[in-house]
Amino acid sequence: MNAKLQKVRIIFVATFLLFSFSAFSQSSQKPYERQWSQIENIRPRFGTRDLFHFALEATADKWHPERVEKALELASQKQDRNPKSKTYGNFAWYWEDKAPDDRNCVEFCMQKGILLWILFKDKLTPRAQELLLEMIHYSTNGIKLHNVQPSYSNIYLKKTWNCIAIGEYTGNPDFANIGYEMLQTWLKFTRTNGISEYLSPTYYAVDMENIGLISRYAKNPAAREKAAISMQYIWTEIAANWFPPAERLGGAHSRDYDYLFGRGGLDDWVVRAGWSNHKKPAESFFNTAVWVAPPQHLRSEILDKYPRMVRQRWGSAPYQIASQWIGEKIAIGTAGAAYLDAMDKTFVVLFEGSNLPTCSFLMDARLDPYGNKKYVTGGGHLKSHHVFPFLASVQRNNEALLVASAAAGSRAFQRSGTNLTCWLSHWVVPSELPLYIGNSDNPAQIETNLKLPSLDTPIFLRKGNMIAGFRFVYGTTPDNKDATLEIVNDGKKFGARRITCVHSLNPPQGRATVASYVRVGDNLNETQIKEFKNIFSKIKPNITVEKDNLDISINGLISTLRLKLDLNKEKHLLIEGEEPEAKNALLMVNSKELGIPLLDKAITIEFK
């Protein structure tokens, strides 16, 4: 090798090693170390709560107390200390905010702020101690002024922890008593209504953080015991609804930020529990500090049982329920109504496969079936929202019927933004799976989009011996004509395609309604697959429309699934077809009530 080439090679190798070492150093940095560089060069959208996270993590690792002091000083600048203000004691969410907008911020900040005080106040500099204690004392005003209902479970439990912890560890027993009363109120509310933010992949993790904190750090023994049982209740819900073949939470969800996969902070908990290998759990001191393991019996008694039928309540109305049938390799779940947020997954089918998108139904007015178009919503946060329709469903084992209806200009569109362009109802499905139209034995080849002659055309997805059949058995346009059906392939960009009921290609006017019937089959041989498709295709829905009333029924495998609704008044008139005991379920698996005994036990524990 000549000298010139040798020199080039040496430079190349040296550059490569330097780059590799730099990349290794960067990847081996702890998150709070990387966060410090953001704090040094703070940007407008930097979150105040992240300053408390940094302070907790860095102090736990005995890292640069002077930098922790700086972070707490910055946080103190974002606290409202005007006693005449409606947000007195609260924090601005983002660095760019001049005043508090999202009142939840004080709860997020103090969740870790008071934990920092409890565990590490002696590791803080004297000035940092002064800053933190001062913020904690001012925060009691913001927390008192923050009105939260027990149905808003993640923030209610966060406030409960803050009241208990601040009260107990700063010599404020009256404030601690507020927290004890809140914990008892939440238990009684949940005993009657279930968890309102049901099966949220994001907010169940928040619920568990705060219950875990109470169970581990509350001084009051009754509070710790009540929290420990509450944690067991939530773990039981998760075990009932977790779908191991897809390594994610199955069934219908409230408040799901991940349109395609339904993943969130809850995944870390399930991975830590050993129920999933999908990802490595996020490593942080906080995650260790809040951790409470699930009872071991849940795996053998619930998680490993197939098939299982899950029923649970998430509200006071009889139709505010979630149902899920879980087979060995496929699952189907429904919500009986729409929750108070436009990020629900209300009708879901899950196939085996951790990397397959979830099959899910949604109504859409922004041509945003995958939730990638975000805009500023309440509190200045960027979110993507679909339409929030009037909704009804009925499910019996592996088949379900759902109706969704919305009127333009109603609250259904309040969170959909102002840039409304169309009116569509989608089934989002994985593009990786072969799709069959009608009784064809050959998968459809769809390059871009395919318009079908009939809205009620049966569509099938198949993976091995699993199959799901989808039908839009009813659909209207705003001028009360029949809606149309098309299949659009977005696979290259999103790994998904959509089966779409087209209500209108113009901005919403009037009312549009759609009904979808779905059935799934698990562990079927080729003969059974053909029989499944044949029977599903031949089912004739019974539909009666009288003025504003829609009465629709399907003769199912076990019972007749029937929904009768007043669309104009958005009232549920009749729901028939589920097993009788489902109406009384709080948390029921295969007809056995699991939730009530746990919560009754927690409620009867007395504070001393």
PEDAZI-V583247 format. One line per field, one symbol per residue. phi: phi as a letter, one per 30 degrees, with the letter a starting at -180 (. if undefined). A space follows every 10 residues. Layout:
phi=???
//
This chain:
phi=.ddddddddd dddddddddd dddddddddd eddddddddd bdcecddddd dddedddddd chcheddded dddddddccd ccddddcejd bddcedddad cddddddddd ecdddeddcb edcddedded dddddddddd dddddcdbcd ddedddddde ddddddddcb ibdddddedd dddddddddd ecciddddhd dcddddeded dddddcbddd dddddddddd ddddeddddd cdcedchadc idbchcdced bicaddeedd dedicacdad ddcadedddc dbddeddddd dbdccbdbcc bbcbadddcd bbbacccdba bbbbcdaddd bcbdccbbbb cekdcdeddb cacbbbhbdc icccbdceii dcbcbcdcdd bbabbbhcba bbbbbbceid dececciccd babbbccdbd ddddcccicd dcddcbdbbb ccdbedddbb cbbhccbbcb bcdaabceci cddcbbcccc edccibbbcb dcdacceebi bbbbbbcbbb bbhcdddddd dedddddddc dcbbbbhccc bbbbdddcbd dbbbbcdddh bdcabbkdde dddcdcbbbh icdcddedde dddddcdc
//
